[in-house]
Amino acid sequence: QVQLVESGGGLVQAGGSLKLSCAASGITFSQYSIGWYRQAPGKQRDLVASISSGGSTNYADSVKGRFTISRDNSKNTVYLQMNSLKPEDTAVYYCNAKGVGVWHLNDYWGRGTQVTVSS
């Protein structure tokens, strides 16, 4: 059974930091590209950052220079370090795993973790 479990969300003041974790099980983790998405109330779910199976990273313009995505394949975990948080970063953050190669049809989501940034 595939599971993606997000953790690390919470309430933080503007300018503060949080580190999100996405722990995966039931997949060959190293063969998946992992993305962090976020969805604010009434808005669509948008990509925040992604990291490929080879470690290449990609960021939304709104978080460049503030957020850092990383992965530890030995722990089947991806992290999102979020610094200089702004109220507009408030959203539910979701982890997504997309398979590569022979796994390319696989696409999994976690249930999300709430991040609230107060002004």
Secondary structure, DSSP 8 states (H G I E B T S, - for coil): --EEEEE--EEEETT--EEEEEEEESS-GGGEEEEEEEE-TTS--EEEEEE-TT--EEE-GGGTTTEEEEEETTTTEEEEEE-S--GGG-EEEEEEEEE-GGGTT-EEE---EEEEEE-
